[in-house]
Amino acid sequence: MSKNSVKIGILGDPNSWHSQRLSAAFQKRGIEPVYSKITRLEAHLGAQLRVADDKTDLSALDLLLVRDVPGGSLEQIIYRMDVLHQLEDGGVRVVNRPGTIEKMVDKYYTSSLMARAGLRVPETVVTERIGEAMQAFEWLGRDVVIKPLFGSQGMGMVRVTDAEAARRVFTALELGNFVFYLQQFIPHQNRDIRVFMIGNECAAAMLRQADNWKTNVAQGATPLPFECPAEIMQICQKAAQALSADYCGVDLLPGEDGSIYLSEVNSMPSWKGLQTVTEIDIADRLVSHMLKTVGC
């Protein structure tokens, strides 16, 4: 396929920092991507089997990069993923694939797939009953991180070391019909490792150092340069392969005993902080990979 004829779409805000970097990388190759918001898509069945927004028939694209799937009701989320499946079934190359996004958007399912792949993950218990959640709190050493199943950038995570505080958190979650997702807290000196995987390779990596246990750059952590050693590279390759990811952000916790724990894997990772500590043009690498998947 000629680069001059390839049709590229991006689901996301065209004015965001990431979109601007991606646009520059595509434009360097003579390609002008079209932008849409997943909340504005309209699906047609029957005689007009297509997906469109106000301006663009996404069904005619060769490749669609998914940069943003905002939160919503269960029906909204299911519909948005259905649309991505419809596009993929119709021959549009979706990055990441909808099945891959569905695996990674759910922290519990991601962790279960990582454990099945033989990777070390923190001890985890998920339940819908307060009594069992309190038992899990005790079993996990009375030092746990309670996470939302769906979320990013460290939002909604709470560390609890007191039984009464744990019960209050569980009671509040029960009122909202949430599940209780508990992970054993891993002492990590307020730092973790983010590896940005493209295909089966590490595009770039960073150490994130924080003033508290939350190590997300969005929560104030400082990004530092990091060279990815072979052991960590192998962990990240197994994670990406298990999820069939075109690209992903793999978060690792270096335990005080030298063990490396896989914390999370993100299907639409940010790289704004990472870009400040690497000379590699991450958007350019990502665009090169995407074009290869459609034969350019």
C-alpha positions in Angstrom: 0.0 0.0 0.0 1.3 3.5 -0.9 1.7 6.0 1.9 0.1 8.6 -0.4 -3.1 6.5 -0.5 -3.3 5.2 3.0 -6.2 6.6 5.1 -5.5 7.0 8.8 -7.9 8.0 11.6 -7.3 8.8 15.3 -9.9 8.6 18.0 -9.0 11.4 20.3 -8.7 15.2 20.8 -6.8 16.7 17.9 -5.5 19.5 20.1 -3.9 17.3 22.7 -0.1 17.1 23.1 -0.2 13.4 22.0 -2.3 14.2 18.9 0.0 17.0 17.9 3.1 14.6 18.1 1.3 11.9 16.2 0.1 14.4 13.5 3.7 15.6 13.0 4.9 12.1 12.6 2.3 11.3 10.0 2.7 14.6 8.2 6.4 13.9 7.8 5.4 10.9 5.8 2.9 12.9 3.7 -0.2 11.6 5.6 -2.9 13.8 7.1 -4.8 11.8 9.8 -8.4 12.5 10.5 -9.6 12.9 14.0 -12.9 11.7 15.6 -14.3 11.4 19.1 -15.6 8.0 20.0 -18.6 9.7 21.7 -19.6 11.1 18.3 -19.7 7.9 16.3 -22.8 6.7 14.6 -23.1 3.1 13.5 -25.2 2.0 10.5 -26.4 -1.6 9.8 -28.4 -3.1 7.1 -27.8 -1.6 3.6 -25.4 0.9 5.1 -23.0 -1.2 7.1 -20.6 1.6 8.3 -19.4 3.7 11.2 -19.2 7.5 10.7 -18.9 10.7 12.6 -20.1 14.1 11.4 -17.4 14.3 8.7 -15.7 11.0 8.2 -16.8 7.4 7.2 -14.4 5.5 9.5 -15.4 2.3 7.7 -13.3 3.5 4.7 -10.1 3.9 6.8 -7.2 1.6 6.5 -6.1 2.1 10.1 -7.6 3.7 13.2 -5.5 4.5 16.3 -7.6 4.5 19.5 -6.1 7.2 21.8 -9.1 7.9 24.1 -12.1 5.9 25.3 -13.7 8.0 28.0 -15.7 6.7 30.9 -19.4 6.3 30.7 -22.3 4.1 31.5 -22.1 0.3 31.0 -24.2 0.7 27.8 -22.0 3.5 26.5 -18.8 1.5 27.0 -20.2 -1.7 25.5 -21.5 0.3 22.5 -18.2 2.0 21.9 -16.3 -1.3 22.0 -19.0 -2.9 19.7 -18.2 -0.1 17.2 -14.5 -0.8 17.3 -15.2 -4.5 16.7 -17.5 -3.6 13.8 -14.7 -1.6 12.2 -12.2 -4.4 12.7 -14.6 -7.0 11.3 -15.1 -4.7 8.3 -11.3 -4.7 7.5 -10.1 -1.6 9.4 -6.9 -2.2 11.3 -7.6 -0.9 14.8 -4.7 -0.1 17.1 -4.9 -1.4 19.8 -7.3 -4.1 18.7 -10.6 -3.9 20.5 -10.1 -7.3 22.1 -6.7 -6.1 23.5 -8.3 -2.9 24.8 -11.0 -4.9 26.6 -8.3 -7.0 28.3 -6.3 -4.1 29.5 -9.1 -1.7 30.6 -10.0 -4.2 33.3 -7.2 -4.3 35.9 -8.3 -7.6 37.4 -8.5 -9.4 34.0 -5.1 -7.9 33.1 -3.6 -9.1 36.3 -5.1 -12.6 35.9 -3.6 -12.8 32.3 -0.2 -11.7 33.6 -0.3 -14.3 36.4 -1.3 -17.0 33.8 1.7 -16.0 31.7 4.0 -16.7 34.6 4.7 -13.1 35.6 4.9 -12.0 39.2 2.0 -9.9 40.3 1.1 -8.6 43.8 -1.2 -10.9 45.8 -4.7 -9.9 44.7 -8.2 -10.6 46.0 -11.5 -9.4 44.4 -14.9 -9.9 46.0 -18.3 -8.2 46.3 -18.8 -8.9 50.0 -17.5 -6.7 52.8 -16.9 -9.7 55.1 -14.7 -11.4 52.6 -13.0 -8.1 51.8 -12.1 -7.7 55.5 -10.7 -11.2 55.6 -8.6 -10.4 52.5 -7.4 -7.3 54.2 -6.1 -9.4 57.1 -4.7 -12.1 54.9 -2.8 -9.5 52.8 -1.0 -8.3 55.8 -3.2 -5.3 56.8 -1.4 -3.1 54.2 -3.3 -3.1 50.9 -4.0 -0.9 47.9 -7.7 -0.8 47.0 -8.1 0.0 43.3 -11.0 0.6 40.9 -11.3 -2.0 38.2 -11.4 0.7 35.6 -9.1 3.8 35.9 -5.8 5.4 35.0 -3.1 7.8 36.2 -3.5 6.6 39.8 -6.9 8.0 40.3 -9.2 6.2 42.7 -6.5 4.2 44.4 -6.3 4.1 48.2 -3.7 2.6 50.5 -5.2 1.3 53.7 -3.4 0.0 56.8 -6.1 0.3 59.4 -9.0 -2.2 59.8 -11.6 0.5 60.6 -10.5 2.6 57.7 -10.7 -0.4 55.4 -14.3 -1.1 56.5 -15.3 2.5 55.8 -13.8 2.3 52.3 -15.6 -1.0 51.6 -18.9 0.4 52.9 -18.6 3.5 50.6 -17.8 1.2 47.6 -20.7 -1.0 48.4 -23.1 2.0 48.3 -21.9 2.6 44.7 -22.3 -1.1 43.7 -18.5 -1.4 43.2 -16.4 -4.6 43.7 -13.6 -4.7 46.2 -10.3 -5.1 44.4 -7.4 -5.5 46.9 -3.7 -5.9 46.2 -1.0 -6.4 48.7 1.1 -3.3 49.1 4.6 -3.8 47.7 7.3 -1.6 49.4 9.0 0.1 46.5 10.8 3.2 47.8 8.2 5.4 46.1 9.5 4.5 42.7 8.5 2.3 39.8 9.4 1.6 36.2 7.4 2.4 33.1 8.3 0.6 29.9 6.8 1.8 26.6 6.4 -1.2 24.4 5.9 -0.9 20.6 5.4 -4.3 19.0 7.7 -6.6 20.8 10.4 -4.1 21.6 11.0 -1.5 24.3 10.8 1.9 22.6 11.8 3.8 25.8 11.6 3.5 29.5 11.8 5.6 32.6 12.1 5.4 36.4 9.4 7.4 38.2 10.3 8.8 41.6 7.6 10.2 43.9 7.3 11.7 47.3 4.7 9.1 48.2 3.7 5.6 47.2 1.8 6.8 44.1 4.3 6.9 41.3 2.2 8.3 38.4 3.6 11.4 36.7 0.1 12.7 36.6 0.2 12.5 40.4 3.4 14.5 40.7 6.2 11.8 40.3 9.4 12.8 38.6 10.4 10.9 35.4 14.1 9.8 35.3 16.1 8.1 32.4 16.2 4.4 32.6 17.9 1.7 30.5 15.8 -1.4 30.2 17.9 -4.5 31.3 17.3 -7.9 29.7 15.3 -9.3 32.7 12.8 -6.4 32.6 12.7 -6.6 28.8 11.7 -10.2 28.9 8.9 -9.5 31.4 7.5 -6.7 29.2 7.7 -8.9 26.1 5.7 -11.6 27.8 3.1 -9.1 28.9 2.7 -7.5 25.5 2.5 -10.9 23.8 -0.1 -12.2 26.3 -2.3 -9.2 25.5 -1.6 -9.1 21.8 -0.7 -5.4 22.1 0.6 -3.3 19.3 1.8 -0.9 22.0 1.3 -0.6 25.7 2.8 0.9 28.9 4.0 -1.7 31.3 4.3 -0.6 35.0 6.7 -2.5 37.2 7.4 -2.3 40.9 11.0 -3.1 42.1 10.5 -4.8 45.4 12.9 -4.3 48.3 14.0 -7.9 48.0 15.0 -7.4 44.4 11.9 -9.0 42.9 10.2 -7.3 40.0 6.4 -7.2 40.2 4.1 -6.3 37.3 1.7 -3.7 38.5 -0.4 -2.7 35.5 -0.4 -2.6 31.7 -2.1 0.2 29.9 -3.6 0.1 26.4 -3.5 3.8 25.7 -0.5 5.0 27.7 0.7 8.6 27.9 4.3 9.3 26.9 4.5 13.0 27.6 6.6 12.5 30.8 8.6 9.7 29.2 9.5 11.9 26.2 11.3 14.4 28.5 13.9 11.8 29.5 14.6 10.1 26.1 15.9 11.2 22.8 13.8 8.7 20.9 10.8 10.2 19.1 8.1 7.9 20.6 5.3 9.1 18.3 7.6 8.6 15.2 8.3 5.0 16.4 4.6 4.3 17.0 3.6 5.7 13.6 6.3 3.6 11.8 5.0 0.5 13.5 1.4 1.2 12.7 2.1 1.8 9.0 4.0 -1.5 8.8 0.9 -3.3 10.0 -1.0 -2.0 6.9 1.8 -2.7 4.5 3.4 0.7 4.2 
